[in-house]
């Protein structure tokens, strides 16, 4: 009987800690039913989704008590399938905060026509549940399920623009590559689970440390390396890391800009959260007893792989962005480059994990902080592109020439977002990049630091080219369309741009929150 | 007369399926054939899961993945069905726009 009581207690606690996801699930059901009950409510789906996202955000946010520290005293929920801790809670807050803004954004941009809004939002909220599972998974089953729950609706969203040929092509490429990489990842999971004898990440860490302590991998090293590389394939696909990036520019160009926004911001955040959980979780977050000699091969392998991945991704993204004429495609390559930057702190965290675990937590905190700044600057850039697309019916950069003559406010917002993406002070991007670079210095990854610095300079030119076209070039369109700042769309842009400036100057509160989430003693 | 079947036999079948699926993915240009390749890979993983969690194959000790592997297989089967449904719908959509299911015909997006 005592056992039953304990189980019920655990279940009720788990359900309460899983509040945001439950709200989202209930919201999906309400959305689906609302169409039957109120068939004519044009904007009802947006209102319902906004309420659901805000409620979930309220439940997930940092305002209710303190977060347990990931890996140290993280609270297992659903008998250890998921964990409730700072890392997951912070990323959930980020994802749900984005979702609330995203619903307003969809409403303003008018992309899913009101008749199709329910379908779009149901798929979107489903993907959000998947991403929330990804960032709190403590078990490979949930990690895989979360990834698929986030991916499969994204394939449909990429093809949502039903009249466009390009959208169909984008969805096809996305689905085929996504399904293939998920299959490879699953095979890797089956091998890793078989070798280590469990799928639970903390238990896998125990097994791995035992193997490392014995110093003798009994010929299992090959399987460990192979299976971890296979799992990395699935994550690299979601992160669009080189060499699994080729889908992203095509999908961004073919799919609607709104879908690109979602794929470039929160989808990356969730994938990075899962990667952090897997990589650091399998090493026990540096909390477990470990003999340095035994774990050295594992650490070296992970640091080298992640560093190569991030350096290649970053450099490729920045070089390929030159010579792009379609602004969505250019932002797609910029997304690839930023995925590279955001992989760097994970490599740094692994490098210092067994030397100084608190520095590894610092590295995670810089990643979390960068994700917050990235959310605002990239969202602002994509929102501008979307509103310009509505006004111009075009996504070619040259068509936006001389935009400053009719819409100065929008050009200022776009310029701030792009300068922030470069990383110029005093904008948010600078604070974020500075934080990431600090983690590379602490991690002793000097070569990666140099590559990141060179890349920052490289990226300046293609971002500035957009601004130059908008400000100095002679307009090619006559009459030149206008997006006024004193309109709902303009105000939305301004709301996204203000944090880009504020986070660059008053970065401390958010950075402290990120440190608390990652468990770095501030 | 016969040596007993060990987990290694199952893993070998899994590897054969995985490699077949990979070859299918890399050589076929028909969306349906590519999806068949994906299913082969998923089922290769399923065979691994089952092999690692079968008490019959590990008579002398507890299998490494006791129930986890079998539960995993159930989820993967559901997930494969969901993914196939979505991917086939997208393939149909692609067909209605391009009049073919050859992935190489979808070449309007590049650069």
Contacts between the chains, C-beta under 8 A, distances in Angstrom:
chain1	res1	chain2	res2	distance
A	141	B	68	7.2
A	141	B	71	7.1
A	141	B	72	5.4
A	141	B	75	6.3
A	145	B	75	6.2
A	145	B	79	7.0
A	148	B	79	5.4
A	148	B	82	7.9
A	148	B	83	6.8
A	152	B	82	6.2
A	152	B	83	5.7
A	152	B	86	5.2
A	155	B	86	5.7
A	155	B	87	7.2
A	155	B	90	6.1
A	156	B	86	6.0
A	156	B	89	7.6
A	156	B	90	7.3
A	159	B	90	5.6
A	159	B	93	5.8
A	162	B	93	7.5
A	165	B	97	4.8
A	165	B	98	7.0
A	165	B	108	6.5
A	166	B	108	5.8
A	166	B	109	6.0
A	168	B	90	7.7
A	168	B	93	5.2
A	168	B	94	4.8
A	168	B	96	7.8
A	168	B	97	4.2
A	168	B	98	7.0
A	168	B	106	7.7
A	169	B	94	7.0
A	169	B	97	7.7
A	169	B	98	7.5
A	169	B	106	4.0
A	169	B	108	5.9
A	169	B	109	5.8
A	170	B	109	6.6
A	171	B	90	4.8
A	171	B	93	6.8
A	171	B	94	7.4
A	172	B	31	6.7
A	172	B	90	5.6
A	172	B	91	6.9
A	172	B	93	7.9
A	172	B	94	4.4
A	172	B	103	6.7
A	172	B	106	5.7
A	173	B	103	7.6
A	173	B	106	6.7
A	173	B	109	7.7
A	175	B	86	6.8
A	175	B	87	4.8
A	175	B	90	4.8
A	176	B	31	6.6
A	176	B	34	5.5
A	176	B	35	7.7
A	176	B	87	7.4
A	176	B	103	6.5
A	179	B	35	6.9
A	179	B	38	4.5
A	179	B	83	5.7
A	179	B	87	5.8
A	180	B	25	5.3
A	180	B	34	7.4
A	180	B	37	7.5
A	180	B	38	5.7
A	180	B	41	7.5
A	182	B	38	7.9
A	182	B	83	7.4
A	183	B	21	6.9
A	183	B	38	5.0
A	183	B	41	3.4
A	183	B	42	5.2
A	183	B	45	7.3
A	184	B	41	6.6
A	186	B	41	7.4
A	186	B	42	6.1
A	186	B	45	4.3
A	186	B	76	6.5
A	187	B	14	8.0
A	187	B	18	5.6
A	187	B	41	6.1
A	187	B	44	5.9
A	187	B	45	4.5
A	187	B	48	7.2
A	189	B	45	7.1
A	190	B	14	7.7
A	190	B	45	4.3
A	190	B	46	7.8
A	190	B	48	3.7
A	190	B	49	5.2
A	190	B	52	7.3
A	190	B	69	7.9
A	190	B	72	7.8
A	191	B	48	6.6
A	193	B	49	7.6
A	193	B	52	6.8
A	193	B	64	7.8
A	193	B	65	5.8
A	193	B	68	7.2
A	193	B	69	7.1
A	193	B	72	7.8
A	194	B	48	6.2
A	194	B	51	7.7
A	194	B	52	4.0
A	194	B	64	5.8
A	194	B	65	6.6
A	194	B	69	7.9
A	195	B	64	8.0
A	196	B	64	8.0
A	197	B	64	3.8
A	197	B	65	6.7
A	198	B	64	7.7
A	198	B	65	7.0
A	198	B	68	6.9
A	199	B	65	7.0
A	199	B	68	5.0
A	199	B	72	7.0
A	249	B	109	7.6
A	249	B	111	7.1
A	250	B	109	4.1
A	250	B	110	7.3
A	253	B	109	5.1
A	253	B	111	7.9
A	254	B	108	8.0
A	254	B	109	5.2
A	323	B	111	7.9
A	324	B	111	6.4
A	325	B	111	7.7
A	326	B	111	7.3
A	329	B	111	6.1
